[in-house]
Structures are given as C-alpha cells and as structure tokens.
Amino acid sequence: METVACYNSIINGFVWGPAMVCFFIGTGVYLSILLGFPQLRYFRMALGGILHGGRSHARARDRSISSFAAMATAMAATAGTGNIAGVATAIHLGGPGAIMWMLFSAFWGMCTKFSEVSLAVNFRKKDDDGDWRGGTMYILEHGAGSKWLAILFAVFTVLSSLGSGAALQSNSAAEGFRIGFSMPRVYCGAILSILTGLVIVGGIKSLSRAAVWLVPFVIVFYLASSLVIIAFNIDAIPGVITSVFKHAFTDPMALPGAIAGWSVRQAISKGIARGVFSNEAGLGSAPMAHSAADVDHPVRQGLYGILEVFTDTFIICLTTALVILCTGSLTGYPGLTGSQLALAAFESCMGPAGKYVFAVTIMLFAYTTIIGWYWYAETSATYLFGMWCKPLFKLIWIALIVTGASGDDLFGSSGNDFLLILWDMSETLNGLMAIPNLLGLLMLSKVLRELVNEFDEMRKTAPSS
C-alpha cells in the first residue's frame, strides 16, 4: 500500500500540478475565443431552456430523455461531496484566495463543458439495446479517429468510477449518517445498495427520473440551510469578500490563527484544481449523460453544460465557501479540513441541529453521485467489453457500495488507510481522464466552430428556437 501510495503521489503531482492546470485553463481560453465566448452569449438562452423545463426538440424520442433530464443526471454526478469537502480542502490548503481562482477556472470551464457536450451529442451512437451512447471515447474514435486514446479514456473512467463513484461516495454517506444519527456503516451501505439497485436496473430512463426529482431537492435543501447560516453572519460578508480578493494575489499568512506557509501559487493551484474536480469541466464525464438527450442540435444540449458548471461552482461551491469563511471556522479550527471543517461551520451557527442537517446533506449528495456516476461507468464498460457486461457491472457496483460504506467495520484499522489511498488514486484517475478529453477538444476545435456557426444560422431562421 505504501508503494502504491508513493507512485500515485508522483502521478497526482503531475495531473493536478501547474502544467495540467495551465492545460485546463488554456483549453478553456482558446475555445472561448474561437467560439465567441458561448458562456456569455448563450447564457440567457440556456437559462430560458431550464425555465421551460428543458422540453424536447427532436421528433424521435425512443429511449431518449429530455435535455433537462440529461442535465439533471449529469448534475447528480457533478454536485457531490466535492462541493463541500473539496471546497473546504481548497480553502484550508490555499486560503480564501483559492475561491477566487476556483471561480476564475469555472468561467473558462463553462465553455469547456459546453464544447464537450456539443461534440458528444454530435458523435453519439445507439447501442444494441437502442440507448444513445456518447462521450469522450466516441468523440475520440469517431471524430478524432484515435481509437487508442478512446480506449485509454474509457479505462481511466471505469477505474475512477469504481472508487470515487461507488465505494468512496457510499463511505461518505455512511460517515455522514454515523456522525448525525449513530447508524452503523453496514446498515447504511445495505440501504444505499438497495436504493441504488432499484434505480440503475431501469437504465438511463430510470436514472434520469430519479435525478430530476432528487437533484433539485438536494441543491435547494443545501442552499436553504447554508443561506440561514450566511444570514446570521451577514455582517461578516464584506470582510469575507475583501479577504477572497486580497489573498488571491497575496500570501494569506497574515490571517490570524490560520496555518502559515501558504503561497499565492498554492491559492491558484488548489483553487483551480479543486474547482475542476468539483464541476468536472474538462474531465469528459458529463457528456456521457448529455448524449442521451432528445435534442434537435448538438449545440442546444451544450447550453446545459454551461449552466451545469455555473450552478456547481458559482452557486453551490461559492455558498460552501461563504459558510466556512463568514462563520470564522477557517481561523477558529485551523487543524480541520474537508468535511470536518464544513461540519464545524454548520455547528457553529446551528448548534446540535447543524450536525443533522449536514449529515442529511452529505448522504443525499453522495447518493446522487453514486447513481450519476453509474451511467458513466456502464457507458465506459460497455464501450470496452460490450453489452454482455451490464448485468455483471451492476452487481459489482452494488457490492462496492456495501464494501465502501462498511469501511473499517469490515477491514479493521487497515480499512481507513485503504480508503484514503483509494481517494487519492481516484483523484489521480480523474485527472488522467482529462488528458485524452482535452486533446480531443483541441483536435476537433474546427468541428466545434462549424457546429456553433450552424446553430447560429439555425437560430436566425427560427429566432424563437
């Protein structure tokens, strides 16, 4: 385990290091300029699509889902524990300035995800069961003509999903219920596995129906709880905003009680890396859900990718950051990070009730991530091995949920060490997914521009569309 952790640390330092951070941002900047900043000029149209319920535009609706349902399925995987624990970790390691860089990366990431989704819908294919399948592997094979990069991406996705999508998310949910309600981990794992099995057995239709109901509820529940805390600490908000801007460009060592030794470089790298890890812009995962949408043009579905990043980072992640900073938890509990730091912020304002609210939030976020990432895992697995593996993969997924939730109850003291390594490896694999994905976007940038121009021409002939 020590050897695995050592090698993983080396690879992780590269895939989430300065070079890859520049690759992420650079790709977003290049595509934004090339496509005329779609995250700005299409934002109102994208918002209008959400307000109208993401109605379908295409005529053929066999085994497809609405645009909004596709976005909800992608948001189920995107809006997870990373929006809480990931943001808390970024602030702990990089100071308040990390939030500024998280938002900076999300602005360019809105265009990156728009591009991913548009290309994925353009190059999607139907499988033997009649379901739409798409994503980076289809973009790379059928668009860029690179089968080996497609296989590489699919392998990284399957391996990452088994860890971060199933075992680790169920562990987070079980930990939340253990903290809040003293429920044994094994029981929580059993409940999660049953609930997950009931959803994934029905394929993308069943997954999307669950996502449409769950995701808005989870987001509203978390935002409402957080806004209560912010309202009680409203006087601290001006100082928090000043601190975020100030320490984005200066060393935050001057913060009283905070851990010293941070640098501007850490604020930049941690903010951007955790932002990408949370909103998944550039990873190539979300397009697999969007590819099932019933839509008349690939770019129209790409609009939902813009809103996905905006909701995840500019709303959910920013809210988490404000809760932590306005309650003074960063300086009041300098030894805490991740979920524990966020929990301290909730308890500092809500008292004992904060523990229960936080536990329910973590469990719901983890569960939606489990069902969302299952579709990514199944899509990648069927791409690699064929349709025969679907029943087997469902069983593996459910077994990993129970195993991950049980944690050290099953493995003793070594279980916690194993899960920590699994977290690190999953983060590394997520970063490795981005390399072939970003290469595919750059190789097909000309196709992207043609799609955008075609969509703009279509809008001129039908302005109300």
Summary of the structure (lengths in Angstrom):
residues: 465
radius of gyration: 21.0
end to end distance: 55.4
largest distance: 65.4
contacts: 1835
relative contact order: 0.21
helix: 80%
strand: 1%
